[in-house]
Structures are given as C-alpha cells and as structure tokens.
Amino acid sequence: SWIKFANSLKLRILLRMSDVNDVAAQVQATIAAGSFIETADEIAEVPFAGTTGSENPMYAWEESGIGLFYKAATTVTNVMNQNSDPRKFALYNAAVNFPGEIKAGDQNQIALDFDAVSDDWSNPAAVTYGSAVPTIFMSNWETWFLRAEAAVKYGAGNAGSSFSNAISANFDYLSVTDDAVAFAEALNFGSGS
C-alpha cells in the first residue's frame, strides 16, 4: 500500500538525515506506527515485460549503445568473500574464461585496461540485469535493514530480528537456499565486532 511505501521512504530519509539532524523522536514515532513494506508482494517497483517499449531502462539504454558495460567490482566482491556471502553467485555470473569463478576488478580497472577481455570478468546475473528486471524503489529487505539501523541508533525495535529478516528477505528474492538466519547471526550485527 501507499502508506507502507510512504512510511518506509520516510524512515529511509530520516536515517539519512540522522548524521546532521536530531531525528531520534521522529524515527521512534515512525517505528512505533509500525506500517512498513515487510513482504515481497509489497515491494515498490516498476515491472517490465521485457519487450520493446516495456524494458528495464538501464538495460534498454546499455543494449542500444555499447552493450553490457557492467562487471563485478572488488568493491562488492571483497566484502562478500570476507563474509563468505553465498549471494555472490546469485548476483554475478561466473566469468566465461574462468568457469566456476566470480572474477572482479577494481573500479575503473576494466574500463582503463584496453587489453582486457570481456569474458575474463563476471557479468551481473539475470536477477540484476535484463530486459524484464523491475526497477525497485523500495524493497522489503531494505526496509528491514533500515529498521535494524533504527534499533541500533535509537532503540526503536529489535535490531537482531530486523537484521535477520532483512537477510532472509534478500535471500528469498535472490532464490539463495543457504540458511539466511545462520548467515545473519554469523555477521554479529550490533555486537560491536
């Protein structure tokens, strides 16, 4: 519903303002209202059919020009490797020239390496790049992450369960079958480590 989207967006804005303004009372009141995007069927998105005139705009723009230019970047994959994050293979395809491996480069490395071979690098998986991939404005996992942040910063809600719900929601969206709760617990969110 629009109310859930509005409250979720309001929480996002408040938490982004929290480093420069005192928003504690507003965050606590917003959390107390308790009406947020919480399930996959409530994701605020624009769907696309994947046909001409109804394509994901990023995909349509890239494919009408130079083609797929996005590749896996170490900015993301290093953190995923450090945390043994099972979502890596859901977000990226194995590099053609390195079967079974996600090959990533530093930002701009691939663009500036004129000898680079495209098949040496991992492309985004179909869930993130394709003609029918929806444009997501607000997801249930983002809302749960925001609620976890609000709990840590302002004691509004339960940080652990919100964080675990966020990870579980994202695993579900990506069709990752690993134990999301165990992964969330292993990250020790809110433990200061």
C-alpha positions in Angstrom: 0.0 0.0 0.0 1.0 3.6 -0.4 1.0 4.1 3.4 3.6 1.3 3.8 5.7 2.8 1.0 5.4 6.3 2.5 6.5 5.1 5.9 9.3 3.1 4.6 10.6 6.0 2.5 10.2 8.4 5.5 12.3 6.0 7.6 15.0 6.0 4.8 15.0 9.8 4.7 15.1 10.2 8.5 18.0 7.8 8.9 20.0 9.6 6.1 19.4 12.8 7.9 20.5 11.4 11.3 24.1 12.3 10.9 23.3 16.0 10.6 19.9 16.4 12.5 18.5 15.1 15.7 15.8 12.8 14.3 15.5 10.4 17.2 11.9 11.3 18.2 10.8 11.1 14.6 12.4 7.8 14.0 11.0 6.3 17.2 7.5 7.6 16.3 7.8 6.2 12.7 8.8 2.8 14.0 6.1 2.8 16.6 3.5 3.4 13.8 4.6 0.0 12.5 3.3 0.1 8.9 6.2 -0.7 6.5 7.0 -2.7 3.4 7.7 -6.1 5.0 6.9 -8.8 2.4 8.0 -9.5 -1.2 4.5 -8.8 -2.5 4.7 -5.2 -1.1 8.0 -4.2 -2.9 7.6 -0.8 -4.5 8.7 -1.5 -8.1 8.0 -0.8 -11.7 7.7 -4.1 -13.6 8.7 -4.6 -17.2 7.5 -7.1 -19.7 10.9 -7.4 -21.3 9.6 -6.4 -24.8 10.3 -3.3 -26.8 8.6 -0.4 -25.1 8.5 -2.2 -21.8 12.1 -2.9 -20.9 14.2 -2.1 -17.9 15.5 1.4 -18.8 19.1 0.7 -17.8 19.1 -2.5 -19.9 17.5 -0.8 -22.8 19.9 2.2 -22.7 23.0 -0.1 -22.4 21.9 -2.5 -25.1 21.0 0.3 -27.5 24.6 1.7 -27.2 27.8 0.0 -26.3 26.1 -3.1 -24.7 26.7 -4.5 -21.3 29.4 -2.5 -19.6 28.8 -3.5 -16.0 31.1 -6.1 -14.5 31.7 -7.4 -11.0 33.8 -5.0 -8.9 36.1 -5.8 -6.0 34.3 -3.1 -4.0 31.5 -5.6 -3.5 33.1 -9.0 -4.0 35.9 -8.4 -1.5 33.3 -7.9 1.3 31.3 -10.9 0.0 34.4 -13.1 0.1 35.4 -11.8 3.5 32.0 -12.7 4.9 31.6 -16.0 2.9 28.4 -14.4 1.5 26.5 -17.1 -0.5 24.7 -14.4 -2.6 27.7 -13.8 -4.7 26.7 -16.4 -7.3 23.2 -15.1 -7.3 24.3 -11.5 -8.2 27.1 -12.4 -10.7 27.7 -15.0 -13.3 30.9 -16.9 -13.4 33.4 -15.4 -15.9 33.3 -17.2 -19.3 37.0 -17.7 -19.3 37.1 -18.8 -15.7 34.3 -21.3 -15.2 33.0 -21.5 -11.6 34.7 -18.3 -10.6 33.5 -14.8 -10.0 36.2 -12.6 -11.4 36.0 -8.9 -10.3 38.2 -5.9 -11.0 38.9 -2.7 -9.1 36.7 0.2 -10.1 37.7 1.5 -13.5 40.3 -1.2 -13.9 38.3 -3.0 -16.6 37.4 0.3 -18.4 41.0 1.5 -18.3 42.7 -1.8 -19.3 42.4 -1.7 -23.0 43.8 -5.2 -23.2 41.1 -6.6 -21.0 38.9 -9.3 -22.5 35.3 -9.0 -21.5 35.0 -12.8 -20.9 37.7 -12.5 -18.3 35.2 -10.7 -16.0 32.0 -11.6 -14.3 28.8 -10.1 -15.6 25.7 -9.3 -13.5 23.3 -12.2 -13.1 19.8 -12.2 -14.7 18.2 -11.0 -11.4 20.1 -7.7 -11.7 20.4 -7.1 -15.4 17.9 -7.9 -18.1 15.1 -6.5 -20.1 12.4 -7.7 -17.7 14.2 -6.8 -14.4 12.0 -4.5 -12.4 13.1 -1.1 -11.1 12.9 -1.3 -7.4 12.2 1.9 -5.4 11.9 0.3 -2.0 12.3 -3.4 -1.1 11.3 -5.3 2.0 14.9 -6.2 2.7 15.9 -2.5 2.6 13.1 -1.6 5.0 14.2 -4.4 7.4 17.8 -3.1 7.2 16.5 0.4 8.0 14.6 -0.9 10.9 17.7 -2.7 12.2 19.7 0.6 11.9 16.9 2.5 13.8 17.0 -0.1 16.6 20.8 0.3 16.9 20.8 4.1 16.8 17.6 4.8 18.7 16.5 1.7 20.5 13.4 1.6 18.2 12.5 -2.0 17.7 14.7 -5.2 17.7 18.0 -4.9 15.8 18.7 -8.6 15.7 15.4 -9.8 14.3 15.1 -6.9 11.9 18.6 -7.6 10.5 17.8 -11.3 10.2 14.5 -10.5 8.5 16.4 -8.3 6.0 18.9 -11.0 5.2 16.2 -13.6 4.8 14.1 -11.4 2.6 17.1 -10.8 0.3 18.0 -14.5 0.2 14.4 -15.2 -0.8 14.4 -12.6 -3.5 17.6 -13.9 -4.9 16.5 -17.6 -4.5 19.5 -18.3 -2.4 18.8 -21.5 -0.5 21.6 -21.2 2.2 20.5 -20.7 5.8 19.8 -16.9 5.9 19.4 -16.8 9.7 22.7 -18.6 10.4 24.4 -16.3 7.9 22.9 -13.2 9.6 23.9 -14.5 13.1 27.5 -15.1 11.8 27.8 -11.5 10.8 27.4 -10.4 14.5 25.3 -7.4 13.6 25.1 -4.9 16.5 27.7 -6.8 18.6 30.4 -4.2 18.0 32.6 -6.5 16.0 
